[in-house]
Amino acid sequence: MAVNPNDKSKMTVVEGSYAVAHAAKVARPQVISAYPITPQTHIVEDLSQFMADGDIPGCEYINVESEFSAISALIGASAAGARTYSATTSQGLFLMHEALFNASGMRLPIVMTVVNRAVGAPINIWNDQQDSIAQRDSGWIQLYAEDTQEAADMVLQAFKICEDKNVLLPIMVCMDGFVLSHVYEPVVLMDQKEADEYLPPFKPDHYLDPKNPMSFGTLGDPSVYTEFRYLQEQAMMNALPIIEKAADDFKNVTGRYYGGLIEGYELDDAEVVIVSFGSLLGTIKDVVDEYRANGEKIGVLKIRSFRPFPTEAVNNALKNAKAVVVVEKDISIGRNEGALFTEIKAGLYNTPTRIPMTSYMVGHGGRDIRPMHIREIIEATKKVAETGKIDVESQFNEVKEELL
């Protein structure tokens, strides 16, 4: 029976990073390896403290000299059949780039929290989502959390998803740096009994064993390489219903639910829809509440799964809108739009649905996105809904002309 998700007696005030580390702990990892980098550092610090206190039995914590070494250590451990976890951000994630493809190509179910942070140059430690978005073709599942509670609970769901025998792909749980990682707020910390009820032990069918020799990551010449990529893509598509089921199963155990692939907010009769992911959704929902109080049909579509991209679910959610605006903290340089906007447009192209659609790229390098900015975006999108005319398809929000 699910617990009451609104039972405040079960909540405790902790830092977001601690909540994530605690979730990783109760998932019973067998190998953890990470290299500290702001704003991810507190997660691995808390995990190392849990290890020192003897709170993660049967786990080995590997200290390494770089993020590349951290992911390489987990590739070896996962190939040997261990449940593995790491966390990183920004330049650290970029240092892992080569090995990310190895982890996916070898079909290793590694879970990694990516604490989203801007990338250099110029040097910037504040939040946007450019780092994980830049890894979107590496073959990792990517889930994006709206708040601290979801970021923690996503860790348990991530293990359930990626260890499924029809998936077996690594997964990034993405949470906004500082905005979520360093905030203190009430959350429910999952107890070990509840975690064990939700997440069974990892029992891989294929792993390195001297008694049953096999090879991982060997040469794939042109006669077989295409088939490897085909199977990776099939596994990614297999993950779509499994992500939904993992969310449903989590609700049955805990009472907490954040959507599966997507989640609608005031969406049923919405004429103008704002699409986004990550912590920005909190501000967007507050502003939409204001419009709803005035009788205006504004709604929100939250994207939880960016990889695999839930094209069918997104299309069904948007098909009755008069105008859609995508708001995101990234940019595809040379395309003059964000990656989420590109995905949604592409998904609608070969369908009968033709919705006027615009995009705003916001919050780069941690710049504040305030309610006034969301109101401006909604007002501009209302005009698109009324006229069907798009003056500018995609644009930066709040560019300071005096700095150009």
N, C-alpha and C positions, 0 to 999 in steps of 0.2 A: 504494500500500500504506500502511495506517495505521501511524503510529509507535506505539511502546509508551508509553501514557499514564503508566506507572509508572516511566519512565526518569528517575531523579532527577538525572542528569548534565545534563539539559536545563533544570533548574529554576534560578531565580535569586530571591533574596529582595528584593522590592520592596514599596513601598506599594501598596495596592489602587488608589488613584487613578492611580498611574503605570501599572499594568497595563492599566487601562481606556484611558488616553490612548494607550498604545502600540498597543492593538488598534484604536483609531480611526485612528491614523497609518497602519498597514499596510493599512487598508481603502481607502486612497488617496482621501480626501475632496478635493473641489475647492473647497469653501467651508466654513469654520468660523466661527461667530459665537456668542459667549457673553458673559455678564456674571458676574463672580465673586460667589459667595455661599456662606457656610459651610453644609454641609461639602463643597460641590462644587468649591471654588476650586482645589484642587491639580490636578484634571483639566485645566482650561483653562490653568493655569500651565505644566504639563508640555507641553501642546500648543503653547503659544506659544514654549516653549524649543525644541521640535522645529522649529518654523517658523524661528526665529532661526538654528538650526544648519543649515538647508537640508535637513532630513530628510523634508519632505513636499513633493516637487516637484509643481508644477502646482496648488498650493493657495493660496487667498487667505484670510487671517485678518482678519475684520472686527471692529474694536474699536467697541463701542457704549456708549450711556449708560444702558441698562436692559435687563432681560430681555424686555420687550415689543419693544424694538428688535431684540434678538438674534433672536427668532423671526420677526419681520417681515422682517429681512434674509434669513433662510434661505427664507422663503416666496418672495421674489423670485428668489433664486438657484436654488431648486429648479424654479420655474416656467420658468426659462431653461435648464433641462436639466442642472444641476450635481448631483453627489453631495454631500450636505450633512450636517453634524453639529453638535450642540450638547450642553450639559449644564446642568442647573439643579437647584433644590431648593425645597421649601417656599414661602415668600412669593414667591420668584422665579417659580416655576411658576404661582402664582396670578396674578401680574402678566401672564403670557402667556395667561391663560384665554380671552379673546376671540379671540385669533389662533389658538389651538389648533383651534377650530372651522373657521377659514378654511383652515388647512393640510389638514385632513381633507376638508372639502367640496370643495377644489380637487384632491384626490387626489394630494397631493405626498408622495413617500416620504422624509421627513426622519427621521433617526435622532437620538434624544436620550436621553442617560443622565440619569435622575432619581435623585439621591442622596437617598433618603427621609429626611425630617426632619419633626418635629412643626410644627404651624402655630399662630400666635397668634390671639387672646390667651388666656392670658398668653404673653409671649415665651419661646420655648424653642428651643434649637438642637440638641437631642438627637434620637434616632431614634424615630419610629414611621412608619406608612405612610399617614397621613391625607392627605398632600399629593397623591399620585398617585391614591389611591382616590377623592378628590373630583373627579377629572377623568375618571371612568370612562365618562361619556356624551358625551365630546367627540369620539369617533370615532377615537381613537388605539388601536392595538394596545398592550397592556401585557404585558410579560414580567417575571417576578420571579426574581432570582438568589439562590441559597443561599449561595454563597461567592465569594471574590475571583476564582478561576479562572473560574467560570461567568460572573461579571459581565463579565469581559474577553472571553471567548469569545462571549458573547451579542451583543456589538457586531457582530462579523462576521456572525453568524446574522441579526441584525436587518436589515442591509443586504440580505442574500439574500432575506429574507422580503418586506420592504416594496417592493423594486424589482421583484418578480415582476409580470408584466403582468396577472395575474389578481387582484392585490391593490392595489397602488399606494395605500397608506395610510401615514401617519406612524406611528412606533413609539417607545414609551418602554421603555428598558431600566432596570428599577428595581433599585437596590441599597441596602442599609441604610446610612445615614449613620454615620460613625465606626466602627461595628462592622465594616464592610467597606472603606469608603473610606480609612480612616486606619490600618488594621492592616498590619503588615509580615509577610509570610509567603512561603514558596516557591511560585512559579508558573512555568508555561511561557509565555514570551513568544513569540508566533507570529512566525516570520520572514517576510520579504516574499515569498519564493518560495512558501511554503506558503499564505499568504494569497491570493496571486494564483491559485493552483491552486483554491482554494475559491470565491473571489468574483470573478466576471468584471467587466469595466468596465461602468459604467452607460450604457445606450444607450436613452434614452427615445424613444417614438414621437411624443409630443406635447410641445412646448415652445415658448416664445416665440422667434420668429425673424422679423425684418423681411422676409425673403424668402418666408416662408409665414405671413402674419399669422393670428393666432387670439386668442381672449380667454379669460381665466381669471377665475373669481369674479364674473361679471357678474350682473345682476338675474335672479332666478328668480321669476316671478310664480306665482299659484296653479295655473296650467295645467300647470306643469312641475316645481314644487318637490317634490312627493311622489315623483316618479320619481328625483330626485337622492338623496333619503334612501333609497329602495328600493335603488338601486345601491350606496350606501355600505354598507348592511347586507349585501348580497350579497357585496361585496368582503371584508367582515369574515368571513363564513362561508367564503369561498374560502380564507382564510388558515389555517383549521384544518389541512387536510392539508399545506399548504405549510410550516407551522411544524414539523410532524413530519418532513417531508422535509429541511428545512434542518438539523435536528438529526442525522438519519441521514447526510446528506452530510458534515457536519462530523466525525462519527465516522470515516467512511471515509478522510478526509484526515489527521486528527490522532490518532485513537484515543480521543478524549475524548467522553464522552456523559453528559448530565444528565437524560435523559428528553426527550420531545417536548412535548406539551401538559401531561402529568402524569408523575409517576414514583412508583412504589410502593416501599416499604421494609418488608420482612418482612410483606408484605401478603397473600400467597396464602392463608394459613389464619387470618388475623387475625379475632378476634371483636370486639375493641375497636380502632377506628381513629381516630387523631388526624390531622386535616387542617390544613395550614398552608402558608404560603409565606414566602420570605425567609430571613434568617440564623437565625431562631428554630429552623429545622429541625435545625440542628446539635445544639443542646441536647436537643431532643425525641428525636432518634435515639440519643443517648448513653443517655438514660433508658430508652428502649425496649430497648436492648441488655441493660440490667440485668434487665428483666422477662423477656426471652427466655431469658437465662441461667438463670432460675428456672422455665422451662417455661411461662410465661404467653403467651397468643396475642394480643400487642399489635402493631399495625402502624401505619405512617405513610403518608399520601397527600400527596405534595408537588404543589402547584399551580404550574406554570411560567407558563401562559397564563391571565391573568385576563380579558383582552379579546383575541380573542374567548373567551367562556367555553366550555370543553369539556364541555358538559352530558352528552353521551353517554358520553364516556370516564370522567367522574367517576361517573356512575351505575353503569357496569359495574364499576368498581373497588370500589364500596361495597356492592354488592347482597347480599353474603353476610355482612356484618357484623351483629353483634347490637346494637351501639351505636356511634355516631359522635360525636366532639367536635371542634368547630372552634375553633382557637386563633389569634387574629389581633390585630395592632397597629393597630386602627382602630375607629371607631364611627360608625354612621349615627344622628346625633342626632335624637331623636324616634321612632326605631324600636327603641332599646335593644338593638341587636345590631350586629355587624360586617357589612360588605358581603359578605364571602365566605360567611358563614353564610346570609345571605338568598339568595344565588345557588344554593347547594346545595339548600336546602329547596325553592326554586321549581322547580329542575330535576327533583326527585323527585315533585312533586305529582301530575302526570297519568300516573304509572306505577304498576304493581302493587306496587312496593317501598315498604314502610313500615318505616323504621328509626328507633328512638328517637334523637333528635339534640339535642345541647346545644351551648352556645357559651360561650367565655370571651374577654373583651376584656382584653388584657394589654399591658404594656410602654409605656403611653402616656407621651410625653415622655421616653423613654429609661430608664424605670425597669427595673431588672434583672429578668430572668426566669431564675430559677435552677432547677437540677434538682429541688429540693424542691417548687417550685411545679408543675412538670410531674407529679411523683409524685402530688401532691394532686389534680390534674385527672384523672389516670388512675384513681386510686382511686374518685373520685366517679363516673366513667363506668363503671367495672366494676359498681358498684351498679345503675346504670341498665340495663346489659346483663342483670344477673341478675333484676331485678324488672320491667323494662319501664316503670317509673314515673319520671316527670320532675317533680321538685319545682320547680326553677327552670330555665327554658329557656335564658336568656341572662343573663350577669352579668359585672360587673367583677371582675377578680382583685385581691385584696389592697388593698382600700380602707381607708385609715387613718381610723378613726372619729373619732379625736381632732382631725383637721383639718377636720371637717365643721361 
